Amino acid sequence: GAPNLLLERCTHAKTRDGTVVRLDGKLRREIQEKTTELASRPLRCLALAVKETDQLEESLRTYSSDGNVAQHPLLSNQDNYAAIESGMTWVGTVGIKDPARPEVADSINKCHDAGVRVIMITGDARDTAVAIARHVNILPRQSSGEIIKAYESREFFQKQESEQLSIISSGNMVFCRAEPSDKLNLVKMLQAQGEIPAMTGDGVNDAPALQQASIGVAMGISGTDCAKEAADMVLVDDNFSTIVAAVEEGRCIYANMQAFINFLITCNIGEVIGVFLASLLGLPQLLTPVQLLWVNLVTDGPPATALGFNPPDPDLMKRPPRSSSEEMLTRASLFRPWSNSTRTLIMEHMLKLGYLQDLF
């Protein structure tokens, strides 16, 4: 189990030669320092402890029900587990290397530039979680001297609600020793502040948070069917960088849609105004039906379609996120088509009267 929790339940320790010694304060500090050293590498630390059969209660030692000890009455109530799993003997700590993918650090930097906050929620110990978060650029390096936001979930949710909201309102942060319910609570808190949270997960216990989040992202390879059903999208490669690429692609599509709509409005408003004013003032038709058809089929359609396939701008991922309430057609974007339409109307009128022919 978790080293910090398991160490509290141990009264003895087994040395390398197999000797069992009393677990005093000095030995406890040595174990804690060694665990911290392993966690800061970073390694996922797993503590090992045992309780010999002769140390168990007599009813557990002698109980026999076809060899299935789990059916013992004491084990049917989880409240008894702490008492049974106490007075144990510390055996050692295992450090498991679980490195992040090499491209994740660059993807996190792109998130910083794009104004996307990254909150790491993990069941790891605090030292391990902070070391991993620093390695992938979620938290600043230790040499920077900046204050980091890293909390054990139990510690965070014991704070006043106003303090919780203040902490979670800005910046990247790390939540460690998190329970499944903590993920759901964090998503709800972010949504209450007007944020658009995207939650990643792969297990059955992640399903409530995935369903609650504005965008639930399940793992396609390691994810369970339950997580995939609860999510809005599934990563077929289980790669965080794919999420960042999807954000960039979404911004590009939105920008192209704006360009597409503005272009068509510009062209069509000019035609509508020209035909309407000519009829209103009793002037000859500026454009015949055939000319209108030609403008729409040739000079409007293909260029507008081409705008829809524009590649993303180089600085697209360096712009802050737009508000979820922002309208696609802003006042500025609506004013531009009117000014462009005025020029279009003047050009059409000059063509009709033959002014350009005289000029050239």
Buried (B, 14 or more C-beta within 10 A) or exposed (E): EBBBEBBEBBEBBBEEEEEEEEBEEEBBEEBEEBBBEBBBBBBBBBBBBEBEEEBBEEEBEEBEEEEEEEEBEBBEEEEBEEEBBEEBBBBEBEBEEEEBEEBBEEBBBBBBEBEBBBBBBBBBBBBBBBBBBBBBBBBBEEEEEEEBBBBBBEEBBEEEEEEBBEBBEEBBBBBBBBBBEBBBBBBEBBBEEEBEBBBBBBBBBBBBBBBBBBBBBBBBEEBBEBBBBBBBBBBEEBBBBBBBBBBBEEBBEBBBEBBBBBBBBBBBBBBEBBBEEBEEEEEEEBBEEEBBEEBBEEEBEEEBEEBEEEEBEEEBBEEEEEEEEEEEEEEEBEEBBEEBBEEBBEBBBBBBEEEEEEEE
